[in-house]
Amino acid sequence: MAKKIVIASGKGGVGKSTVTAGLSRALENEGKKVLAIDFDIGLRSLDLLFGVREQVVKNWGDVLLGNCEKEHAIIHVGNIDFISAPLNFNEEFTQEKVREMIGKYDEDYDIIFFDAPAGISAGFSLACVAADSALVVSTPDDVCVRSVEITAQKISSFGINDIRLVINRFIRKLSAKRKFLNVDEVIDLTSVQLIGVIPYDAKIGFSSMQTSSFNFKASSQKSFGRIAKRILGENVPLKL
């Protein structure tokens, strides 16, 4: 049975989908079988990050509605499997049917990531219903931190108690100069236990998540590797 993790954020633009893609790559590097599912209906972006936009024909909505078999929605990105989000919401996308659909994949993977849309919309709820744990992504600023606190509370309403915080785009020098919140302040204000800090790196973008160019020697991408190990239960020291 897979460990099922929803990756969420309170507001858009914090790098949540990049975190999803980066952790998928890191867990692939650990030898795990990973499925990444985009739940951002209408605004999907994981296909762009993985560089497979032209390969998207079916999506998880087709599986849920019975329009295709579960295998036909999967796109292989190296050793990662990926399923895109539908372009439009359908009233038949109910929480019960999403749980049933995810159950079809459960035995085939070690990790399943659900990349939730920003905020706490209907798509967010669908991304949460089959998860057993969550990562909430925040940048170190007051606006994002407040939204993450609310998002974490909403996630817990789905019975998910294992919620961890990822601080993304952290710049230590600016934090020291009080331009941004420091790590302890983000933890205190969100009331969520930290699992990792990802430093700001201008090189992280669409191409960096593709198989040929993902480089675990880069400092930002090393952080994905450390978080992946913690997801797997390893005790890895925090590095900033």
N, C-alpha and C positions, 0 to 999 in steps of 0.2 A: 504494500500500500504506500502511495506517495505521501511525502510531506507537502502539504498544500499551503502556499503562502500568498496572501494578498499584499500587493505593494501599493500604498496609497499616499496621498498628500492632500492638504487642505486647500491649496491654491495651485493654479497652473504655473508652469514655467520654472519649477524647482529641480527639474532633471529626473523626475520619477521614472520615466520610461528608459532613460539612459541607465539608471540604477538597475532596472529590471534586466536590460540587455547585458550590462556589465557583470551582474551576479550570475546570469545564465552562462556566460563565457567562463567565469571563474569556477563554477561548479562542474561545467564540462571538463575543465582542466583538472579537476579532482577525480575525474573518472565517473561522474554521476550522469545518469540519464535524465535529461531536463526537458520539460515541456513549458514553453512560455505562451500564454494566451492573452491577447489584447482584448480588454473589456471596454475600451474607450469608443463606444458606438458613434460612428459618424466622424470622429476626429482621430482615428487610429494613426499610430506613428511607428509602432514596432517593426512593421514591414520595411519602413524607410531605414531605421537604425540597423536592421539586419541585412539591408541591401537586397531585398527580395520583392520589391513592389510589383515587378512585372510578372511574378509567379503567382500572385494572389488571384485565385479563381473562386474558391469556396471559402466559407468562414464558419465559425462555430454556430451561427444562426442557422445555417443550412443543416448542420448535424442535429440541432435541437428540433428543427421543423421536419426532420425526416427526409430532407431533399438529397442527402448523400450519406454514405457510410462514414464512420469516424475517421478512417484512414485518408479519405479523399480531401479532407480539410487541412491536413498536415503538410507543411512545407519544411523540408530539411535544410537547416542552416549549419553546415558542418555536421557535428554530432548532436546539435540542439534541434528539437522539433518545435515548430511555431505554428500557431493558429491565429488568423486575423479576426478582427471584430467586424460585425455587419456594418454596412453604411447607414442603415436606417433602423430605428427601434420598431419592434413589433409587439403587439399586446400579448402574443403567445410566449414572449420571453419572460416567463414567470420564475420565481425563485425555485419552486419545486422542479420545474423542467430543467433549470440550470444544474441543480444538484444531480439529477438523473443523467444529464449529459456528461458531467465531469466524472461520474461513476464509471463511464465507459472507458476512460483513460487511466483510472486510478492504479490499476495493477501493472501498467506498462512503464511506469516512471519512478525515479527516486524522488524527484522534486517537480512540483507543478507551480509555476508562478502565475498569478492573476494580476495583470497590470490594470489597475482601476483608473477610471477617469478622475480628474481633479474634482474636489468638492464632495458632496454627499447626495448626489442625484440618484435616480433609479439605476443607472448603470453601475454606480458605486455599490449599491445594495446587492446587485447580481454578482459582482466580483467577490463579495464577502461571504455569500451564503454557503459555499462549499469549502471555505478555507478553515484551517485549524490553527493558523498563526498569522501574524501580520508584521510588516515593516512599514513604518510611517517615515516619509522623507521630508526633511525640513532644511532650508537654508538658514544661516544664523542671523535672522532679522526678526524684528518684533511682529510684523504682519504675518509672516509665514508661521512663526512659532505659535501665535494665537490660534490660527486655523488648524494647526496640527493637534493642538490640545483638544479641540472640538471633534476633529476627525477620529482621534483615538477613542474618545468617549463613545462615538457612534459605532466604531468597530466592536467595542466591548459589548454593545447591545445585541450583537449577533452570537454571543456566547464565546467569543474569541478572547482568551485571557493571556495568551502569549503574544504580546505586542512589544516590538522593539523599535528604537529610534535610529535612523540613519541621518547624520548631519552631512549635507552635501555642499560642495563649493566653498569649503572652509579655507580662509586665508589667515594664517596665524599672525602675520605682521599687522594686518588691519584689525584683528581682534584685540591684539595687545595695545593698539592705539585707540581702542574703544570706538572704532568705526562700525564694528559688528559685535554681536553678542559672543561671549566666549562659550566654550563647551559646557561648563558647569551651569551657566545661566540658561542655555537652551534646555538642558536636562531638567532643571528646576521648574522652568516655566511650562514645559510640556507635560511634566509628571510621567514621562515614559523612560524606561531603562534603555541606555545606550547600547547599540551593538557595533557601531563603527562610525568613523569620520572619513569622508572622502575629500581630499584637498582640491581646490580649484585648479583646473587644468584646461587651458584654451584648446589643447589638442584633442580633447574628448569631443567627439562629434559623430556624425553618421558613419564615416569610414572607419573609425576606431573600433566599432563593434563587429566588423566583418572579419571573417576567419583569418585572412591573410595579414591583417595589420594590428590585431589585438596583441599588445606587448605588455606582459606582466612585469617587465623590468621598470616601467614608468611608475613614478611614485603614486599617482592617482589610481593606476590600475593595480598596483600592489595592494591598495586598500580594498579593492573588490575581492582579492584573494584572501585577505585576512577575514573579511566579513563572511565569505563563503565557508571558511574553516569554522567560524563560530556557529554558523547555521548548522553545521554538521556535528557540533558539540565539543569542538576542540577549544582549549583554553589558550587564546592568543593574546599577547599583550597589546594594549592600545598604543598606536603611534600617531602623532600629528605631523 
